[in-house]
Amino acid sequence: FQSHEEDDRKVRRREKNRVAAQRSRKKQTQKADKLHEEYECLEQENTSLKREIGKLTDEMKHLSEVLKDHEKICPLLHCTMNFVAIPRPDALTSCLPR
């Protein structure tokens, strides 16, 4: 009679262990799936940010060229008033061509 009870306990313990192992595997799989989704999102964000860096780099190059071209003809850069030690509010306007 005692052997039968021990067998029942072993069967229940094995079943309980089997269910716990299934739960654990399912939880691991869900965690891996979640990490994979997060990875995919980060990859997309990274690609988007690289694209934005490229656009901003192109814009910076363009604006640098515009500035360089403007510096050649800017009257304010060639004005002697820009080198006066005491700044005056009218210093910039006096340099502009009339």
KOLGU-4560 file (N, C-alpha, C; in nm, 3 decimals, padded with zeros to 5 digits):
<recs>
<n_xx: 00.082 n_yy: -00.120 n_zz: 00.000 ca_xx: 00.000 ca_yy: 00.000 ca_zz: 00.000 c_xx: 00.086 c_yy: 00.126 c_zz: 00.000 mol: A seq: 1 type: PHE>
<n_xx: 00.192 n_yy: 00.122 n_zz: 00.077 ca_xx: 00.283 ca_yy: 00.235 ca_zz: 00.085 c_xx: 00.354 c_yy: 00.256 c_zz: -00.048 mol: A seq: 2 type: GLN>
<n_xx: 00.390 n_yy: 00.153 n_zz: -00.117 ca_xx: 00.456 ca_yy: 00.161 ca_zz: -00.246 c_xx: 00.365 c_yy: 00.228 c_zz: -00.349 mol: A seq: 3 type: SER>
<n_xx: 00.238 n_yy: 00.198 n_zz: -00.342 ca_xx: 00.140 ca_yy: 00.259 ca_zz: -00.433 c_xx: 00.130 c_yy: 00.411 c_zz: -00.409 mol: A seq: 4 type: HIS>
<n_xx: 00.131 n_yy: 00.452 n_zz: -00.283 ca_xx: 00.127 ca_yy: 00.594 ca_zz: -00.249 c_xx: 00.254 c_yy: 00.665 c_zz: -00.296 mol: A seq: 5 type: GLU>
<n_xx: 00.368 n_yy: 00.599 n_zz: -00.279 ca_xx: 00.495 ca_yy: 00.656 ca_zz: -00.324 c_xx: 00.496 c_yy: 00.671 c_zz: -00.476 mol: A seq: 6 type: GLU>
<n_xx: 00.442 n_yy: 00.571 n_zz: -00.545 ca_xx: 00.433 ca_yy: 00.579 ca_zz: -00.690 c_xx: 00.345 c_yy: 00.695 c_zz: -00.733 mol: A seq: 7 type: ASP>
<n_xx: 00.232 n_yy: 00.712 n_zz: -00.664 ca_xx: 00.141 ca_yy: 00.824 ca_zz: -00.694 c_xx: 00.213 c_yy: 00.959 c_zz: -00.674 mol: A seq: 8 type: ASP>
<n_xx: 00.286 n_yy: 00.967 n_zz: -00.563 ca_xx: 00.359 ca_yy: 01.091 ca_zz: -00.534 c_xx: 00.464 c_yy: 01.119 c_zz: -00.642 mol: A seq: 9 type: ARG>
<n_xx: 00.534 n_yy: 01.014 n_zz: -00.684 ca_xx: 00.635 ca_yy: 01.030 ca_zz: -00.789 c_xx: 00.570 c_yy: 01.076 c_zz: -00.919 mol: A seq: 10 type: LYS>
<n_xx: 00.457 n_yy: 01.019 n_zz: -00.953 ca_xx: 00.386 ca_yy: 01.056 ca_zz: -01.076 c_xx: 00.341 c_yy: 01.201 c_zz: -01.068 mol: A seq: 11 type: VAL>
<n_xx: 00.284 n_yy: 01.239 n_zz: -00.954 ca_xx: 00.239 ca_yy: 01.380 ca_zz: -00.938 c_xx: 00.357 c_yy: 01.476 c_zz: -00.942 mol: A seq: 12 type: ARG>
<n_xx: 00.467 n_yy: 01.436 n_zz: -00.877 ca_xx: 00.586 ca_yy: 01.522 ca_zz: -00.875 c_xx: 00.643 c_yy: 01.538 c_zz: -01.017 mol: A seq: 13 type: ARG>
<n_xx: 00.647 n_yy: 01.428 n_zz: -01.091 ca_xx: 00.696 ca_yy: 01.434 ca_zz: -01.229 c_xx: 00.606 c_yy: 01.522 c_zz: -01.315 mol: A seq: 14 type: ARG>
<n_xx: 00.476 n_yy: 01.507 n_zz: -01.298 ca_xx: 00.380 ca_yy: 01.588 ca_zz: -01.375 c_xx: 00.397 c_yy: 01.736 c_zz: -01.341 mol: A seq: 15 type: GLU>
<n_xx: 00.408 n_yy: 01.764 n_zz: -01.213 ca_xx: 00.427 ca_yy: 01.901 ca_zz: -01.167 c_xx: 00.558 c_yy: 01.958 c_zz: -01.224 mol: A seq: 16 type: LYS>
<n_xx: 00.663 n_yy: 01.878 n_zz: -01.222 ca_xx: 00.793 ca_yy: 01.918 ca_zz: -01.275 c_xx: 00.784 c_yy: 01.942 c_zz: -01.425 mol: A seq: 17 type: ASN>
<n_xx: 00.712 n_yy: 01.853 n_zz: -01.497 ca_xx: 00.695 ca_yy: 01.866 ca_zz: -01.642 c_xx: 00.623 c_yy: 01.997 c_zz: -01.676 mol: A seq: 18 type: ARG>
<n_xx: 00.517 n_yy: 02.027 n_zz: -01.603 ca_xx: 00.441 ca_yy: 02.150 ca_zz: -01.625 c_xx: 00.529 c_yy: 02.272 c_zz: -01.596 mol: A seq: 19 type: VAL>
<n_xx: 00.605 n_yy: 02.267 n_zz: -01.488 ca_xx: 00.695 ca_yy: 02.377 ca_zz: -01.453 c_xx: 00.801 c_yy: 02.397 c_zz: -01.561 mol: A seq: 20 type: ALA>
<n_xx: 00.854 n_yy: 02.287 n_zz: -01.613 ca_xx: 00.955 ca_yy: 02.297 ca_zz: -01.719 c_xx: 00.895 c_yy: 02.357 c_zz: -01.846 mol: A seq: 21 type: ALA>
<n_xx: 00.771 n_yy: 02.317 n_zz: -01.880 ca_xx: 00.703 ca_yy: 02.376 ca_zz: -01.997 c_xx: 00.683 c_yy: 02.526 c_zz: -01.979 mol: A seq: 22 type: GLN>
<n_xx: 00.640 n_yy: 02.563 n_zz: -01.858 ca_xx: 00.620 ca_yy: 02.705 ca_zz: -01.828 c_xx: 00.751 c_yy: 02.782 c_zz: -01.841 mol: A seq: 23 type: ARG>
<n_xx: 00.858 n_yy: 02.723 n_zz: -01.790 ca_xx: 00.990 ca_yy: 02.787 ca_zz: -01.797 c_xx: 01.036 c_yy: 02.803 c_zz: -01.942 mol: A seq: 24 type: SER>
<n_xx: 01.018 n_yy: 02.698 n_zz: -02.023 ca_xx: 01.057 ca_yy: 02.707 ca_zz: -02.164 c_xx: 00.975 c_yy: 02.811 c_zz: -02.238 mol: A seq: 25 type: ARG>
<n_xx: 00.845 n_yy: 02.816 n_zz: -02.207 ca_xx: 00.757 ca_yy: 02.914 ca_zz: -02.271 c_xx: 00.800 c_yy: 03.056 c_zz: -02.234 mol: A seq: 26 type: LYS>
<n_xx: 00.833 n_yy: 03.076 n_zz: -02.108 ca_xx: 00.878 ca_yy: 03.207 ca_zz: -02.060 c_xx: 01.009 c_yy: 03.247 c_zz: -02.129 mol: A seq: 27 type: LYS>
<n_xx: 01.101 n_yy: 03.151 n_zz: -02.142 ca_xx: 01.228 ca_yy: 03.177 ca_zz: -02.211 c_xx: 01.204 c_yy: 03.215 c_zz: -02.357 mol: A seq: 28 type: GLN>
<n_xx: 01.114 n_yy: 03.143 n_zz: -02.423 ca_xx: 01.082 ca_yy: 03.171 ca_zz: -02.562 c_xx: 01.022 c_yy: 03.311 c_zz: -02.577 mol: A seq: 29 type: THR>
<n_xx: 00.931 n_yy: 03.346 n_zz: -02.486 ca_xx: 00.870 ca_yy: 03.480 ca_zz: -02.491 c_xx: 00.975 c_yy: 03.588 c_zz: -02.470 mol: A seq: 30 type: GLN>
<n_xx: 01.067 n_yy: 03.564 n_zz: -02.378 ca_xx: 01.173 ca_yy: 03.661 ca_zz: -02.351 c_xx: 01.261 c_yy: 03.678 c_zz: -02.475 mol: A seq: 31 type: LYS>
<n_xx: 01.295 n_yy: 03.567 n_zz: -02.541 ca_xx: 01.377 ca_yy: 03.572 ca_zz: -02.661 c_xx: 01.304 c_yy: 03.644 c_zz: -02.773 mol: A seq: 32 type: ALA>
<n_xx: 01.174 n_yy: 03.619 n_zz: -02.786 ca_xx: 01.093 ca_yy: 03.688 ca_zz: -02.888 c_xx: 01.091 c_yy: 03.839 c_zz: -02.863 mol: A seq: 33 type: ASP>
<n_xx: 01.073 n_yy: 03.874 n_zz: -02.737 ca_xx: 01.069 ca_yy: 04.017 ca_zz: -02.700 c_xx: 01.204 c_yy: 04.083 c_zz: -02.731 mol: A seq: 34 type: LYS>
<n_xx: 01.313 n_yy: 04.015 n_zz: -02.699 ca_xx: 01.446 ca_yy: 04.070 ca_zz: -02.728 c_xx: 01.468 c_yy: 04.084 c_zz: -02.878 mol: A seq: 35 type: LEU>
<n_xx: 01.418 n_yy: 03.987 n_zz: -02.954 ca_xx: 01.432 ca_yy: 03.994 ca_zz: -03.100 c_xx: 01.354 c_yy: 04.114 c_zz: -03.156 mol: A seq: 36 type: HIS>
<n_xx: 01.233 n_yy: 04.135 n_zz: -03.106 ca_xx: 01.153 ca_yy: 04.251 ca_zz: -03.150 c_xx: 01.224 c_yy: 04.381 c_zz: -03.116 mol: A seq: 37 type: GLU>
<n_xx: 01.278 n_yy: 04.388 n_zz: -02.995 ca_xx: 01.350 ca_yy: 04.507 ca_zz: -02.951 c_xx: 01.472 c_yy: 04.531 c_zz: -03.040 mol: A seq: 38 type: GLU>
<n_xx: 01.542 n_yy: 04.423 n_zz: -03.074 ca_xx: 01.658 ca_yy: 04.432 ca_zz: -03.164 c_xx: 01.616 c_yy: 04.488 c_zz: -03.299 mol: A seq: 39 type: TYR>
<n_xx: 01.506 n_yy: 04.436 n_zz: -03.354 ca_xx: 01.457 ca_yy: 04.483 ca_zz: -03.484 c_xx: 01.424 c_yy: 04.631 c_zz: -03.480 mol: A seq: 40 type: GLU>
<n_xx: 01.358 n_yy: 04.675 n_zz: -03.373 ca_xx: 01.324 ca_yy: 04.817 ca_zz: -03.359 c_xx: 01.450 c_yy: 04.903 c_zz: -03.351 mol: A seq: 41 type: CYS>
<n_xx: 01.549 n_yy: 04.857 n_zz: -03.274 ca_xx: 01.673 ca_yy: 04.933 ca_zz: -03.261 c_xx: 01.748 c_yy: 04.938 c_zz: -03.394 mol: A seq: 42 type: LEU>
<n_xx: 01.744 n_yy: 04.831 n_zz: -03.470 ca_xx: 01.808 ca_yy: 04.829 ca_zz: -03.602 c_xx: 01.742 c_yy: 04.932 c_zz: -03.694 mol: A seq: 43 type: GLU>
<n_xx: 01.608 n_yy: 04.936 n_zz: -03.692 ca_xx: 01.536 ca_yy: 05.034 ca_zz: -03.775 c_xx: 01.569 c_yy: 05.177 c_zz: -03.732 mol: A seq: 44 type: GLN>
<n_xx: 01.572 n_yy: 05.199 n_zz: -03.600 ca_xx: 01.605 ca_yy: 05.332 ca_zz: -03.549 c_xx: 01.747 c_yy: 05.370 c_zz: -03.588 mol: A seq: 45 type: GLU>
<n_xx: 01.840 n_yy: 05.276 n_zz: -03.580 ca_xx: 01.979 ca_yy: 05.301 ca_zz: -03.617 c_xx: 01.989 c_yy: 05.339 c_zz: -03.764 mol: A seq: 46 type: ASN>
<n_xx: 01.920 n_yy: 05.265 n_zz: -03.850 ca_xx: 01.920 ca_yy: 05.295 ca_zz: -03.993 c_xx: 01.864 c_yy: 05.435 c_zz: -04.018 mol: A seq: 47 type: THR>
<n_xx: 01.755 n_yy: 05.467 n_zz: -03.950 ca_xx: 01.693 ca_yy: 05.599 ca_zz: -03.965 c_xx: 01.788 c_yy: 05.709 c_zz: -03.919 mol: A seq: 48 type: SER>
<n_xx: 01.855 n_yy: 05.688 n_zz: -03.807 ca_xx: 01.949 ca_yy: 05.788 ca_zz: -03.756 c_xx: 02.069 c_yy: 05.806 c_zz: -03.849 mol: A seq: 49 type: LEU>
<n_xx: 02.116 n_yy: 05.696 n_zz: -03.908 ca_xx: 02.227 ca_yy: 05.706 ca_zz: -04.003 c_xx: 02.185 c_yy: 05.787 c_zz: -04.126 mol: A seq: 50 type: LYS>
<n_xx: 02.061 n_yy: 05.764 n_zz: -04.170 ca_xx: 02.009 ca_yy: 05.839 ca_zz: -04.284 c_xx: 02.002 c_yy: 05.989 c_zz: -04.248 mol: A seq: 51 type: ARG>
<n_xx: 01.955 n_yy: 06.017 n_zz: -04.127 ca_xx: 01.946 ca_yy: 06.157 ca_zz: -04.082 c_xx: 02.085 c_yy: 06.221 c_zz: -04.073 mol: A seq: 52 type: GLU>
<n_xx: 02.183 n_yy: 06.146 n_zz: -04.024 ca_xx: 02.321 ca_yy: 06.196 ca_zz: -04.017 c_xx: 02.370 c_yy: 06.232 c_zz: -04.157 mol: A seq: 53 type: ILE>
<n_xx: 02.341 n_yy: 06.145 n_zz: -04.253 ca_xx: 02.381 ca_yy: 06.173 ca_zz: -04.391 c_xx: 02.318 c_yy: 06.301 c_zz: -04.444 mol: A seq: 54 type: GLY>
<n_xx: 02.189 n_yy: 06.319 n_zz: -04.420 ca_xx: 02.120 ca_yy: 06.440 ca_zz: -04.465 c_xx: 02.178 c_yy: 06.564 c_zz: -04.399 mol: A seq: 55 type: LYS>
<n_xx: 02.201 n_yy: 06.555 n_zz: -04.267 ca_xx: 02.255 ca_yy: 06.670 ca_zz: -04.194 c_xx: 02.399 c_yy: 06.702 c_zz: -04.239 mol: A seq: 56 type: LEU>
<n_xx: 02.476 n_yy: 06.600 n_zz: -04.269 ca_xx: 02.612 ca_yy: 06.620 ca_zz: -04.319 c_xx: 02.608 c_yy: 06.691 c_zz: -04.453 mol: A seq: 57 type: THR>
<n_xx: 02.517 n_yy: 06.647 n_zz: -04.541 ca_xx: 02.502 ca_yy: 06.713 ca_zz: -04.672 c_xx: 02.460 c_yy: 06.858 c_zz: -04.655 mol: A seq: 58 type: ASP>
<n_xx: 02.366 n_yy: 06.882 n_zz: -04.562 ca_xx: 02.320 ca_yy: 07.019 ca_zz: -04.538 c_xx: 02.433 c_yy: 07.105 c_zz: -04.484 mol: A seq: 59 type: GLU>
<n_xx: 02.514 n_yy: 07.049 n_zz: -04.394 ca_xx: 02.626 ca_yy: 07.123 ca_zz: -04.338 c_xx: 02.727 c_yy: 07.160 c_zz: -04.447 mol: A seq: 60 type: MET>
<n_xx: 02.755 n_yy: 07.065 n_zz: -04.538 ca_xx: 02.848 ca_yy: 07.093 ca_zz: -04.647 c_xx: 02.792 c_yy: 07.205 c_zz: -04.735 mol: A seq: 61 type: LYS>
<n_xx: 02.664 n_yy: 07.196 n_zz: -04.766 ca_xx: 02.601 ca_yy: 07.299 ca_zz: -04.850 c_xx: 02.608 c_yy: 07.436 c_zz: -04.782 mol: A seq: 62 type: HIS>
<n_xx: 02.572 n_yy: 07.439 n_zz: -04.653 ca_xx: 02.574 ca_yy: 07.568 ca_zz: -04.582 c_xx: 02.716 c_yy: 07.623 c_zz: -04.567 mol: A seq: 63 type: LEU>
<n_xx: 02.813 n_yy: 07.535 n_zz: -04.552 ca_xx: 02.952 ca_yy: 07.580 ca_zz: -04.545 c_xx: 02.994 c_yy: 07.644 c_zz: -04.677 mol: A seq: 64 type: SER>
<n_xx: 02.952 n_yy: 07.584 n_zz: -04.788 ca_xx: 02.982 ca_yy: 07.642 ca_zz: -04.919 c_xx: 02.914 c_yy: 07.777 c_zz: -04.937 mol: A seq: 65 type: GLU>
<n_xx: 02.788 n_yy: 07.786 n_zz: -04.895 ca_xx: 02.715 ca_yy: 07.912 ca_zz: -04.904 c_xx: 02.786 c_yy: 08.019 c_zz: -04.821 mol: A seq: 66 type: VAL>
<n_xx: 02.828 n_yy: 07.982 n_zz: -04.700 ca_xx: 02.898 ca_yy: 08.076 ca_zz: -04.613 c_xx: 03.031 c_yy: 08.120 c_zz: -04.676 mol: A seq: 67 type: LEU>
<n_xx: 03.104 n_yy: 08.023 n_zz: -04.729 ca_xx: 03.232 ca_yy: 08.054 ca_zz: -04.792 c_xx: 03.212 c_yy: 08.152 c_zz: -04.910 mol: A seq: 68 type: LYS>
<n_xx: 03.110 n_yy: 08.127 n_zz: -04.991 ca_xx: 03.080 ca_yy: 08.217 ca_zz: -05.103 c_xx: 03.039 c_yy: 08.356 c_zz: -05.053 mol: A seq: 69 type: ASP>
<n_xx: 02.962 n_yy: 08.356 n_zz: -04.944 ca_xx: 02.915 ca_yy: 08.485 ca_zz: -04.890 c_xx: 03.031 c_yy: 08.564 c_zz: -04.829 mol: A seq: 70 type: HIS>
<n_xx: 03.123 n_yy: 08.497 n_zz: -04.763 ca_xx: 03.235 ca_yy: 08.566 ca_zz: -04.700 c_xx: 03.318 c_yy: 08.644 c_zz: -04.803 mol: A seq: 71 type: GLU>
<n_xx: 03.322 n_yy: 08.595 n_zz: -04.927 ca_xx: 03.399 ca_yy: 08.663 ca_zz: -05.031 c_xx: 03.342 c_yy: 08.800 c_zz: -05.064 mol: A seq: 72 type: LYS>
<n_xx: 03.211 n_yy: 08.815 n_zz: -05.051 ca_xx: 03.146 ca_yy: 08.940 ca_zz: -05.092 c_xx: 03.087 c_yy: 09.019 c_zz: -04.975 mol: A seq: 73 type: ILE>
<n_xx: 03.097 n_yy: 08.968 n_zz: -04.853 ca_xx: 03.033 ca_yy: 09.033 ca_zz: -04.739 c_xx: 03.106 c_yy: 09.163 c_zz: -04.702 mol: A seq: 74 type: CYS>
<n_xx: 03.034 n_yy: 09.275 n_zz: -04.706 ca_xx: 03.098 ca_yy: 09.403 ca_zz: -04.671 c_xx: 03.134 c_yy: 09.412 c_zz: -04.523 mol: A seq: 75 type: PRO>
<n_xx: 03.063 n_yy: 09.340 n_zz: -04.439 ca_xx: 03.092 ca_yy: 09.347 ca_zz: -04.294 c_xx: 03.227 c_yy: 09.285 c_zz: -04.261 mol: A seq: 76 type: LEU>
<n_xx: 03.266 n_yy: 09.185 n_zz: -04.334 ca_xx: 03.395 ca_yy: 09.122 ca_zz: -04.308 c_xx: 03.512 c_yy: 09.209 c_zz: -04.353 mol: A seq: 77 type: LEU>
<n_xx: 03.487 n_yy: 09.298 n_zz: -04.448 ca_xx: 03.593 ca_yy: 09.384 ca_zz: -04.501 c_xx: 03.591 c_yy: 09.523 c_zz: -04.439 mol: A seq: 78 type: HIS>
<n_xx: 03.502 n_yy: 09.545 n_zz: -04.346 ca_xx: 03.486 ca_yy: 09.676 ca_zz: -04.284 c_xx: 03.593 c_yy: 09.698 c_zz: -04.178 mol: A seq: 79 type: CYS>
<n_xx: 03.657 n_yy: 09.814 n_zz: -04.177 ca_xx: 03.759 ca_yy: 09.845 ca_zz: -04.076 c_xx: 03.698 c_yy: 09.867 c_zz: -03.940 mol: A seq: 80 type: THR>
<n_xx: 03.570 n_yy: 09.900 n_zz: -03.934 ca_xx: 03.504 ca_yy: 09.923 ca_zz: -03.806 c_xx: 03.497 c_yy: 09.795 c_zz: -03.722 mol: A seq: 81 type: MET>
<n_xx: 03.504 n_yy: 09.682 n_zz: -03.783 ca_xx: 03.498 ca_yy: 09.556 ca_zz: -03.708 c_xx: 03.619 c_yy: 09.537 c_zz: -03.617 mol: A seq: 82 type: ASN>
<n_xx: 03.725 n_yy: 09.615 n_zz: -03.640 ca_xx: 03.846 ca_yy: 09.598 ca_zz: -03.562 c_xx: 03.860 c_yy: 09.703 c_zz: -03.453 mol: A seq: 83 type: PHE>
<n_xx: 03.759 n_yy: 09.785 n_zz: -03.434 ca_xx: 03.761 ca_yy: 09.886 ca_zz: -03.329 c_xx: 03.745 c_yy: 09.817 c_zz: -03.195 mol: A seq: 84 type: VAL>
<n_xx: 03.828 n_yy: 09.860 n_zz: -03.097 ca_xx: 03.828 ca_yy: 09.795 ca_zz: -02.966 c_xx: 03.700 c_yy: 09.822 c_zz: -02.888 mol: A seq: 85 type: ALA>
<n_xx: 03.640 n_yy: 09.941 n_zz: -02.906 ca_xx: 03.519 ca_yy: 09.976 ca_zz: -02.832 c_xx: 03.398 c_yy: 09.951 c_zz: -02.923 mol: A seq: 86 type: ILE>
<n_xx: 03.317 n_yy: 09.850 n_zz: -02.890 ca_xx: 03.202 ca_yy: 09.823 ca_zz: -02.976 c_xx: 03.097 c_yy: 09.933 c_zz: -02.963 mol: A seq: 87 type: PRO>
<n_xx: 03.041 n_yy: 09.973 n_zz: -03.078 ca_xx: 02.935 ca_yy: 10.073 ca_zz: -03.079 c_xx: 02.814 c_yy: 10.012 c_zz: -03.150 mol: A seq: 88 type: ARG>
<n_xx: 02.694 n_yy: 10.049 n_zz: -03.108 ca_xx: 02.575 ca_yy: 09.993 ca_zz: -03.171 c_xx: 02.566 c_yy: 10.025 c_zz: -03.320 mol: A seq: 89 type: PRO>
<n_xx: 02.622 n_yy: 10.139 n_zz: -03.362 ca_xx: 02.611 ca_yy: 10.176 ca_zz: -03.501 c_xx: 02.727 c_yy: 10.124 c_zz: -03.587 mol: A seq: 90 type: ASP>
<n_xx: 02.817 n_yy: 10.046 n_zz: -03.528 ca_xx: 02.935 ca_yy: 09.998 ca_zz: -03.600 c_xx: 02.897 c_yy: 09.915 c_zz: -03.721 mol: A seq: 91 type: ALA>
<n_xx: 02.799 n_yy: 09.829 n_zz: -03.707 ca_xx: 02.759 ca_yy: 09.744 ca_zz: -03.819 c_xx: 02.688 c_yy: 09.823 c_zz: -03.927 mol: A seq: 92 type: LEU>
<n_xx: 02.599 n_yy: 09.912 n_zz: -03.889 ca_xx: 02.525 ca_yy: 09.986 ca_zz: -03.989 c_xx: 02.613 c_yy: 10.084 c_zz: -04.064 mol: A seq: 93 type: THR>
<n_xx: 02.720 n_yy: 10.132 n_zz: -03.999 ca_xx: 02.807 ca_yy: 10.225 ca_zz: -04.068 c_xx: 02.894 c_yy: 10.155 c_zz: -04.174 mol: A seq: 94 type: SER>
<n_xx: 02.907 n_yy: 10.026 n_zz: -04.164 ca_xx: 02.986 ca_yy: 09.950 ca_zz: -04.260 c_xx: 02.905 c_yy: 09.914 c_zz: -04.385 mol: A seq: 95 type: CYS>
<n_xx: 02.777 n_yy: 09.916 n_zz: -04.375 ca_xx: 02.695 ca_yy: 09.874 ca_zz: -04.489 c_xx: 02.702 c_yy: 09.977 c_zz: -04.601 mol: A seq: 96 type: LEU>
<n_xx: 02.702 n_yy: 09.930 n_zz: -04.725 ca_xx: 02.705 ca_yy: 10.024 ca_zz: -04.837 c_xx: 02.576 c_yy: 10.105 c_zz: -04.841 mol: A seq: 97 type: PRO>
<n_xx: 02.588 n_yy: 10.231 n_zz: -04.883 ca_xx: 02.471 ca_yy: 10.320 ca_zz: -04.887 c_xx: 02.418 c_yy: 10.333 c_zz: -05.026 mol: A seq: 98 type: ARG>
</recs>
